[in-house]
Amino acid sequence: MEIKVEQKAKVTIITPIGEIDAQTVGEFTAILNQQLNAGQNQLIADLSRVNFMSSAGLRALLGTLKETRRSGGDFRLAAIQDNVRQVLDMTGFSGILKVFPTVDATVASFGD
């Protein structure tokens, strides 16, 4: 799995590429934790290039959401592919996490 990290204003965008499953979730979680430990608490997961997410990936999303909110920030999702959105919808995660159609819309949702 490849993971890109970029900064836009005060928001950190994490873009995983490929599948988030039991084999790759450790790397994904490590990057998320690295950002949290660096004091970044406004995080976006750009899921436009994720074609599969297992329950391990869902746990990573939920854990990150809890940590960002605990530190006064938030964790939001952007540009989710349809098959991943179905998983989020079926599990109720789309009602827990804020989801936006594009990265730019997600960045804008944080305000200034």
C-alpha positions in Angstrom: 0.0 0.0 0.0 1.2 3.5 -0.8 0.1 6.4 1.4 0.5 10.0 0.5 0.3 12.8 3.2 -0.1 16.4 2.3 -0.9 19.6 4.2 -3.6 22.2 3.1 -3.9 25.1 5.4 -4.3 23.6 8.9 -5.7 20.3 7.5 -3.7 17.1 6.9 -4.8 14.9 4.0 -3.9 11.2 4.1 -4.5 9.4 0.8 -4.1 5.6 1.0 -3.8 3.8 -2.4 -5.1 0.2 -2.7 -6.9 -1.9 -0.1 -7.2 -1.3 3.6 -7.4 -4.7 5.1 -5.8 -6.8 7.8 -2.5 -6.9 5.9 -2.3 -3.1 5.3 -4.1 -1.5 8.2 -1.0 -1.4 10.3 0.7 0.9 7.9 -2.4 3.1 7.5 -2.8 3.3 11.3 0.8 4.1 11.8 0.6 7.1 9.4 -2.6 8.3 11.1 -1.0 8.0 14.6 2.1 9.7 13.4 0.0 12.8 12.4 -1.8 12.7 15.7 1.4 12.5 17.6 2.7 15.5 15.6 -0.2 17.5 16.9 -2.3 17.3 13.7 -5.9 17.0 14.8 -7.7 18.1 11.7 -7.4 15.0 9.5 -8.9 13.9 6.2 -8.8 10.5 4.7 -9.0 10.8 0.9 -10.5 7.4 0.0 -10.7 8.1 -3.7 -8.0 5.5 -4.4 -9.2 2.8 -1.9 -11.1 0.0 -3.7 -11.7 -2.2 -0.6 -12.0 -1.7 3.1 -12.3 -4.5 5.7 -13.5 -4.3 9.3 -9.9 -3.7 10.2 -10.0 -0.5 8.2 -13.2 0.5 9.8 -11.7 0.1 13.2 -8.8 2.3 12.2 -11.2 5.0 11.0 -13.2 4.9 14.3 -10.1 5.0 16.4 -8.8 8.0 14.5 -12.1 9.8 14.9 -12.0 9.3 18.6 -8.5 10.5 19.0 -9.0 13.6 16.8 -12.1 14.6 18.7 -10.5 13.9 22.0 -7.8 16.5 21.1 -10.3 19.1 19.9 -10.2 18.3 16.2 -12.0 16.1 13.8 -11.5 13.3 11.2 -13.4 13.4 8.0 -13.6 11.3 4.8 -13.5 12.5 1.2 -14.2 11.1 -2.2 -15.2 7.6 -1.3 -15.6 5.0 -4.0 -19.0 3.4 -4.2 -18.0 -0.1 -3.0 -16.3 1.4 0.1 -19.3 3.7 0.7 -21.6 0.7 0.7 -19.5 -0.8 3.5 -19.7 2.4 5.5 -23.4 2.7 4.9 -24.1 -1.0 5.9 -22.1 -0.7 9.1 -23.5 2.7 10.1 -20.1 4.4 9.8 -21.4 7.0 7.3 -23.6 8.3 10.1 -20.7 8.6 12.5 -18.0 10.1 10.2 -18.5 13.2 8.2 -18.3 12.4 4.5 -17.8 14.8 1.6 -17.7 14.3 -2.2 -14.3 15.9 -2.8 -11.1 16.7 -0.9 -11.6 20.4 -1.5 -15.1 20.3 0.0 -13.7 18.4 3.0 -10.9 20.9 3.5 -13.4 23.8 3.2 -15.7 22.1 5.9 -13.0 22.8 8.5 -13.3 26.6 7.9 -10.4 28.8 8.8 
